[in-house]
Amino acid sequence: MTKTISILLMLGMVVQIIRPLGFPGLKRRMDFWKLAVLAFVIWTIALLAREFF
């Protein structure tokens, strides 16, 4: 699960750098760092969920 999430979010970051996605908050190429923060949060939640459930 965590590998799938990390691969999808890394692909999203690469696409954001090449051509911005256009979602609210992701209008510029420099906004790829927001996807990195989102990836970290999702990855952390997935790891904690696996630990406690």
PyMOL Python script that loads the backbone (N, CA, C, O; Angstrom):
from pymol import cmd

cmd.read_pdbstr("""\
ATOM      1  N   MET A   1       0.816  -1.195   0.000  1.00  0.00           N
ATOM      2  CA  MET A   1       0.000   0.000   0.000  1.00  0.00           C
ATOM      3  C   MET A   1       0.859   1.258   0.000  1.00  0.00           C
ATOM      4  O   MET A   1       0.611   2.179  -0.779  1.00  0.00           O
ATOM      5  N   THR A   2       1.862   1.304   0.862  1.00  0.00           N
ATOM      6  CA  THR A   2       2.694   2.502   0.933  1.00  0.00           C
ATOM      7  C   THR A   2       3.529   2.673  -0.333  1.00  0.00           C
ATOM      8  O   THR A   2       3.813   3.799  -0.739  1.00  0.00           O
ATOM      9  N   LYS A   3       3.923   1.563  -0.960  1.00  0.00           N
ATOM     10  CA  LYS A   3       4.690   1.673  -2.212  1.00  0.00           C
ATOM     11  C   LYS A   3       3.816   2.251  -3.318  1.00  0.00           C
ATOM     12  O   LYS A   3       4.270   3.082  -4.104  1.00  0.00           O
ATOM     13  N   THR A   4       2.584   1.818  -3.377  1.00  0.00           N
ATOM     14  CA  THR A   4       1.660   2.326  -4.391  1.00  0.00           C
ATOM     15  C   THR A   4       1.412   3.814  -4.200  1.00  0.00           C
ATOM     16  O   THR A   4       1.432   4.583  -5.161  1.00  0.00           O
ATOM     17  N   ILE A   5       1.181   4.212  -2.970  1.00  0.00           N
ATOM     18  CA  ILE A   5       0.950   5.628  -2.671  1.00  0.00           C
ATOM     19  C   ILE A   5       2.179   6.452  -3.041  1.00  0.00           C
ATOM     20  O   ILE A   5       2.049   7.510  -3.656  1.00  0.00           O
ATOM     21  N   SER A   6       3.358   5.983  -2.679  1.00  0.00           N
ATOM     22  CA  SER A   6       4.571   6.750  -2.964  1.00  0.00           C
ATOM     23  C   SER A   6       4.824   6.854  -4.459  1.00  0.00           C
ATOM     24  O   SER A   6       5.233   7.911  -4.940  1.00  0.00           O
ATOM     25  N   ILE A   7       4.590   5.783  -5.200  1.00  0.00           N
ATOM     26  CA  ILE A   7       4.807   5.830  -6.648  1.00  0.00           C
ATOM     27  C   ILE A   7       3.832   6.791  -7.317  1.00  0.00           C
ATOM     28  O   ILE A   7       4.232   7.587  -8.166  1.00  0.00           O
ATOM     29  N   LEU A   8       2.558   6.724  -6.943  1.00  0.00           N
ATOM     30  CA  LEU A   8       1.571   7.619  -7.543  1.00  0.00           C
ATOM     31  C   LEU A   8       1.848   9.089  -7.230  1.00  0.00           C
ATOM     32  O   LEU A   8       1.710   9.952  -8.097  1.00  0.00           O
ATOM     33  N   LEU A   9       2.234   9.365  -6.003  1.00  0.00           N
ATOM     34  CA  LEU A   9       2.498  10.763  -5.647  1.00  0.00           C
ATOM     35  C   LEU A   9       3.799  11.268  -6.267  1.00  0.00           C
ATOM     36  O   LEU A   9       3.896  12.450  -6.599  1.00  0.00           O
ATOM     37  N   MET A  10       4.800  10.405  -6.430  1.00  0.00           N
ATOM     38  CA  MET A  10       6.022  10.828  -7.129  1.00  0.00           C
ATOM     39  C   MET A  10       5.725  11.106  -8.598  1.00  0.00           C
ATOM     40  O   MET A  10       6.246  12.069  -9.161  1.00  0.00           O
ATOM     41  N   LEU A  11       4.905  10.285  -9.215  1.00  0.00           N
ATOM     42  CA  LEU A  11       4.509  10.550 -10.599  1.00  0.00           C
ATOM     43  C   LEU A  11       3.751  11.873 -10.697  1.00  0.00           C
ATOM     44  O   LEU A  11       3.943  12.637 -11.643  1.00  0.00           O
ATOM     45  N   GLY A  12       2.895  12.136  -9.722  1.00  0.00           N
ATOM     46  CA  GLY A  12       2.184  13.413  -9.692  1.00  0.00           C
ATOM     47  C   GLY A  12       3.127  14.598  -9.570  1.00  0.00           C
ATOM     48  O   GLY A  12       2.909  15.632 -10.201  1.00  0.00           O
ATOM     49  N   MET A  13       4.175  14.459  -8.764  1.00  0.00           N
ATOM     50  CA  MET A  13       5.155  15.546  -8.627  1.00  0.00           C
ATOM     51  C   MET A  13       5.909  15.785  -9.930  1.00  0.00           C
ATOM     52  O   MET A  13       6.151  16.930 -10.313  1.00  0.00           O
ATOM     53  N   VAL A  14       6.281  14.700 -10.609  1.00  0.00           N
ATOM     54  CA  VAL A  14       6.986  14.841 -11.892  1.00  0.00           C
ATOM     55  C   VAL A  14       6.099  15.519 -12.920  1.00  0.00           C
ATOM     56  O   VAL A  14       6.547  16.405 -13.648  1.00  0.00           O
ATOM     57  N   VAL A  15       4.834  15.103 -12.980  1.00  0.00           N
ATOM     58  CA  VAL A  15       3.895  15.724 -13.911  1.00  0.00           C
ATOM     59  C   VAL A  15       3.703  17.195 -13.563  1.00  0.00           C
ATOM     60  O   VAL A  15       3.616  18.033 -14.461  1.00  0.00           O
ATOM     61  N   GLN A  16       3.638  17.518 -12.289  1.00  0.00           N
ATOM     62  CA  GLN A  16       3.461  18.907 -11.850  1.00  0.00           C
ATOM     63  C   GLN A  16       4.636  19.771 -12.296  1.00  0.00           C
ATOM     64  O   GLN A  16       4.444  20.925 -12.678  1.00  0.00           O
ATOM     65  N   ILE A  17       5.843  19.227 -12.253  1.00  0.00           N
ATOM     66  CA  ILE A  17       7.020  19.993 -12.670  1.00  0.00           C
ATOM     67  C   ILE A  17       7.006  20.200 -14.186  1.00  0.00           C
ATOM     68  O   ILE A  17       7.348  21.280 -14.669  1.00  0.00           O
ATOM     69  N   ILE A  18       6.613  19.169 -14.936  1.00  0.00           N
ATOM     70  CA  ILE A  18       6.599  19.274 -16.396  1.00  0.00           C
ATOM     71  C   ILE A  18       5.464  20.172 -16.872  1.00  0.00           C
ATOM     72  O   ILE A  18       5.677  21.100 -17.653  1.00  0.00           O
ATOM     73  N   ARG A  19       4.274  19.890 -16.399  1.00  0.00           N
ATOM     74  CA  ARG A  19       3.093  20.666 -16.783  1.00  0.00           C
ATOM     75  C   ARG A  19       2.163  20.729 -15.582  1.00  0.00           C
ATOM     76  O   ARG A  19       1.657  19.696 -15.143  1.00  0.00           O
ATOM     77  N   PRO A  20       1.927  21.929 -15.038  1.00  0.00           N
ATOM     78  CA  PRO A  20       1.078  22.048 -13.842  1.00  0.00           C
ATOM     79  C   PRO A  20      -0.287  21.401 -14.032  1.00  0.00           C
ATOM     80  O   PRO A  20      -0.883  21.469 -15.107  1.00  0.00           O
ATOM     81  N   LEU A  21      -0.771  20.768 -12.958  1.00  0.00           N
ATOM     82  CA  LEU A  21      -2.020  20.017 -13.004  1.00  0.00           C
ATOM     83  C   LEU A  21      -3.245  20.917 -13.101  1.00  0.00           C
ATOM     84  O   LEU A  21      -4.247  20.532 -13.703  1.00  0.00           O
ATOM     85  N   GLY A  22      -3.179  22.109 -12.519  1.00  0.00           N
ATOM     86  CA  GLY A  22      -4.284  23.049 -12.605  1.00  0.00           C
ATOM     87  C   GLY A  22      -5.321  22.905 -11.511  1.00  0.00           C
ATOM     88  O   GLY A  22      -6.331  23.609 -11.530  1.00  0.00           O
ATOM     89  N   PHE A  23      -5.102  22.016 -10.559  1.00  0.00           N
ATOM     90  CA  PHE A  23      -6.015  21.893  -9.433  1.00  0.00           C
ATOM     91  C   PHE A  23      -5.861  23.116  -8.534  1.00  0.00           C
ATOM     92  O   PHE A  23      -4.816  23.767  -8.566  1.00  0.00           O
ATOM     93  N   PRO A  24      -6.878  23.447  -7.728  1.00  0.00           N
ATOM     94  CA  PRO A  24      -6.728  24.581  -6.806  1.00  0.00           C
ATOM     95  C   PRO A  24      -5.500  24.394  -5.911  1.00  0.00           C
ATOM     96  O   PRO A  24      -5.364  23.374  -5.236  1.00  0.00           O
ATOM     97  N   GLY A  25      -4.626  25.371  -5.913  1.00  0.00           N
ATOM     98  CA  GLY A  25      -3.397  25.306  -5.135  1.00  0.00           C
ATOM     99  C   GLY A  25      -2.232  24.694  -5.889  1.00  0.00           C
ATOM    100  O   GLY A  25      -1.106  24.688  -5.393  1.00  0.00           O
ATOM    101  N   LEU A  26      -2.489  24.181  -7.077  1.00  0.00           N
ATOM    102  CA  LEU A  26      -1.421  23.571  -7.887  1.00  0.00           C
ATOM    103  C   LEU A  26      -1.386  24.198  -9.282  1.00  0.00           C
ATOM    104  O   LEU A  26      -1.388  23.491 -10.290  1.00  0.00           O
ATOM    105  N   LYS A  27      -1.354  25.504  -9.326  1.00  0.00           N
ATOM    106  CA  LYS A  27      -1.403  26.214 -10.602  1.00  0.00           C
ATOM    107  C   LYS A  27      -0.007  26.463 -11.190  1.00  0.00           C
ATOM    108  O   LYS A  27       0.132  26.608 -12.404  1.00  0.00           O
ATOM    109  N   ARG A  28       1.023  26.513 -10.341  1.00  0.00           N
ATOM    110  CA  ARG A  28       2.380  26.810 -10.816  1.00  0.00           C
ATOM    111  C   ARG A  28       3.266  25.584 -10.697  1.00  0.00           C
ATOM    112  O   ARG A  28       2.970  24.666  -9.932  1.00  0.00           O
ATOM    113  N   ARG A  29       4.350  25.572 -11.454  1.00  0.00           N
ATOM    114  CA  ARG A  29       5.292  24.457 -11.397  1.00  0.00           C
ATOM    115  C   ARG A  29       5.977  24.362 -10.041  1.00  0.00           C
ATOM    116  O   ARG A  29       6.339  23.270  -9.603  1.00  0.00           O
ATOM    117  N   MET A  30       6.156  25.492  -9.378  1.00  0.00           N
ATOM    118  CA  MET A  30       6.830  25.496  -8.080  1.00  0.00           C
ATOM    119  C   MET A  30       5.979  24.856  -6.984  1.00  0.00           C
ATOM    120  O   MET A  30       6.480  24.627  -5.883  1.00  0.00           O
ATOM    121  N   ASP A  31       4.734  24.567  -7.249  1.00  0.00           N
ATOM    122  CA  ASP A  31       3.834  24.010  -6.238  1.00  0.00           C
ATOM    123  C   ASP A  31       3.991  22.505  -6.044  1.00  0.00           C
ATOM    124  O   ASP A  31       3.197  21.894  -5.328  1.00  0.00           O
ATOM    125  N   PHE A  32       4.998  21.897  -6.667  1.00  0.00           N
ATOM    126  CA  PHE A  32       5.184  20.456  -6.511  1.00  0.00           C
ATOM    127  C   PHE A  32       5.510  20.101  -5.069  1.00  0.00           C
ATOM    128  O   PHE A  32       5.265  18.970  -4.651  1.00  0.00           O
ATOM    129  N   TRP A  33       6.056  21.036  -4.298  1.00  0.00           N
ATOM    130  CA  TRP A  33       6.387  20.748  -2.900  1.00  0.00           C
ATOM    131  C   TRP A  33       5.127  20.438  -2.090  1.00  0.00           C
ATOM    132  O   TRP A  33       5.191  19.705  -1.103  1.00  0.00           O
ATOM    133  N   LYS A  34       3.977  20.993  -2.503  1.00  0.00           N
ATOM    134  CA  LYS A  34       2.723  20.699  -1.806  1.00  0.00           C
ATOM    135  C   LYS A  34       2.360  19.228  -1.961  1.00  0.00           C
ATOM    136  O   LYS A  34       1.820  18.616  -1.040  1.00  0.00           O
ATOM    137  N   LEU A  35       2.656  18.667  -3.118  1.00  0.00           N
ATOM    138  CA  LEU A  35       2.427  17.236  -3.320  1.00  0.00           C
ATOM    139  C   LEU A  35       3.367  16.412  -2.457  1.00  0.00           C
ATOM    140  O   LEU A  35       2.991  15.340  -1.982  1.00  0.00           O
ATOM    141  N   ALA A  36       4.591  16.899  -2.249  1.00  0.00           N
ATOM    142  CA  ALA A  36       5.532  16.186  -1.383  1.00  0.00           C
ATOM    143  C   ALA A  36       5.036  16.177   0.062  1.00  0.00           C
ATOM    144  O   ALA A  36       5.143  15.159   0.745  1.00  0.00           O
ATOM    145  N   VAL A  37       4.501  17.286   0.524  1.00  0.00           N
ATOM    146  CA  VAL A  37       3.940  17.347   1.880  1.00  0.00           C
ATOM    147  C   VAL A  37       2.730  16.425   1.989  1.00  0.00           C
ATOM    148  O   VAL A  37       2.580  15.708   2.978  1.00  0.00           O
ATOM    149  N   LEU A  38       1.874  16.445   0.979  1.00  0.00           N
ATOM    150  CA  LEU A  38       0.719  15.555   0.963  1.00  0.00           C
ATOM    151  C   LEU A  38       1.160  14.093   0.980  1.00  0.00           C
ATOM    152  O   LEU A  38       0.568  13.272   1.680  1.00  0.00           O
ATOM    153  N   ALA A  39       2.186  13.771   0.218  1.00  0.00           N
ATOM    154  CA  ALA A  39       2.706  12.399   0.191  1.00  0.00           C
ATOM    155  C   ALA A  39       3.210  11.988   1.563  1.00  0.00           C
ATOM    156  O   ALA A  39       2.953  10.867   2.001  1.00  0.00           O
ATOM    157  N   PHE A  40       3.919  12.867   2.248  1.00  0.00           N
ATOM    158  CA  PHE A  40       4.427  12.560   3.575  1.00  0.00           C
ATOM    159  C   PHE A  40       3.292  12.310   4.559  1.00  0.00           C
ATOM    160  O   PHE A  40       3.355  11.379   5.361  1.00  0.00           O
ATOM    161  N   VAL A  41       2.260  13.138   4.498  1.00  0.00           N
ATOM    162  CA  VAL A  41       1.117  12.994   5.416  1.00  0.00           C
ATOM    163  C   VAL A  41       0.378  11.683   5.150  1.00  0.00           C
ATOM    164  O   VAL A  41       0.062  10.946   6.085  1.00  0.00           O
ATOM    165  N   ILE A  42       0.103  11.393   3.884  1.00  0.00           N
ATOM    166  CA  ILE A  42      -0.614  10.155   3.547  1.00  0.00           C
ATOM    167  C   ILE A  42       0.207   8.936   3.926  1.00  0.00           C
ATOM    168  O   ILE A  42      -0.329   7.962   4.454  1.00  0.00           O
ATOM    169  N   TRP A  43       1.498   8.985   3.663  1.00  0.00           N
ATOM    170  CA  TRP A  43       2.382   7.867   3.982  1.00  0.00           C
ATOM    171  C   TRP A  43       2.431   7.629   5.493  1.00  0.00           C
ATOM    172  O   TRP A  43       2.407   6.486   5.950  1.00  0.00           O
ATOM    173  N   THR A  44       2.500   8.719   6.263  1.00  0.00           N
ATOM    174  CA  THR A  44       2.510   8.609   7.715  1.00  0.00           C
ATOM    175  C   THR A  44       1.209   8.003   8.234  1.00  0.00           C
ATOM    176  O   THR A  44       1.230   7.135   9.106  1.00  0.00           O
ATOM    177  N   ILE A  45       0.090   8.455   7.702  1.00  0.00           N
ATOM    178  CA  ILE A  45      -1.207   7.913   8.121  1.00  0.00           C
ATOM    179  C   ILE A  45      -1.307   6.432   7.780  1.00  0.00           C
ATOM    180  O   ILE A  45      -1.813   5.643   8.577  1.00  0.00           O
ATOM    181  N   ALA A  46      -0.828   6.055   6.605  1.00  0.00           N
ATOM    182  CA  ALA A  46      -0.879   4.639   6.210  1.00  0.00           C
ATOM    183  C   ALA A  46      -0.008   3.788   7.124  1.00  0.00           C
ATOM    184  O   ALA A  46      -0.403   2.682   7.494  1.00  0.00           O
ATOM    185  N   LEU A  47       1.166   4.282   7.493  1.00  0.00           N
ATOM    186  CA  LEU A  47       2.032   3.531   8.393  1.00  0.00           C
ATOM    187  C   LEU A  47       1.437   3.417   9.790  1.00  0.00           C
ATOM    188  O   LEU A  47       1.516   2.358  10.413  1.00  0.00           O
ATOM    189  N   LEU A  48       0.843   4.498  10.286  1.00  0.00           N
ATOM    190  CA  LEU A  48       0.209   4.454  11.598  1.00  0.00           C
ATOM    191  C   LEU A  48      -1.012   3.543  11.593  1.00  0.00           C
ATOM    192  O   LEU A  48      -1.254   2.826  12.564  1.00  0.00           O
ATOM    193  N   ALA A  49      -1.774   3.565  10.519  1.00  0.00           N
ATOM    194  CA  ALA A  49      -2.955   2.706  10.425  1.00  0.00           C
ATOM    195  C   ALA A  49      -2.529   1.236  10.407  1.00  0.00           C
ATOM    196  O   ALA A  49      -3.188   0.388  11.009  1.00  0.00           O
ATOM    197  N   ARG A  50      -1.445   0.942   9.726  1.00  0.00           N
ATOM    198  CA  ARG A  50      -0.964  -0.437   9.674  1.00  0.00           C
ATOM    199  C   ARG A  50      -0.463  -0.882  11.051  1.00  0.00           C
ATOM    200  O   ARG A  50      -0.578  -2.053  11.414  1.00  0.00           O
ATOM    201  N   GLU A  51       0.085   0.051  11.801  1.00  0.00           N
ATOM    202  CA  GLU A  51       0.620  -0.258  13.129  1.00  0.00           C
ATOM    203  C   GLU A  51      -0.488  -0.523  14.141  1.00  0.00           C
ATOM    204  O   GLU A  51      -0.370  -1.433  14.961  1.00  0.00           O
ATOM    205  N   PHE A  52      -1.570   0.265  14.095  1.00  0.00           N
ATOM    206  CA  PHE A  52      -2.603   0.174  15.117  1.00  0.00           C
ATOM    207  C   PHE A  52      -3.794  -0.699  14.743  1.00  0.00           C
ATOM    208  O   PHE A  52      -4.562  -1.087  15.623  1.00  0.00           O
ATOM    209  N   PHE A  53      -3.968  -1.016  13.475  1.00  0.00           N
ATOM    210  CA  PHE A  53      -5.153  -1.796  13.071  1.00  0.00           C
ATOM    211  C   PHE A  53      -4.768  -3.128  12.530  1.00  0.00           C
ATOM    212  O   PHE A  53      -5.635  -3.912  12.144  1.00  0.00           O
TER     213      PHE A  53
END
""", "prot")
cmd.dss("prot")
cmd.show_as("cartoon", "prot")
cmd.util.cbc("prot")
cmd.orient("prot")
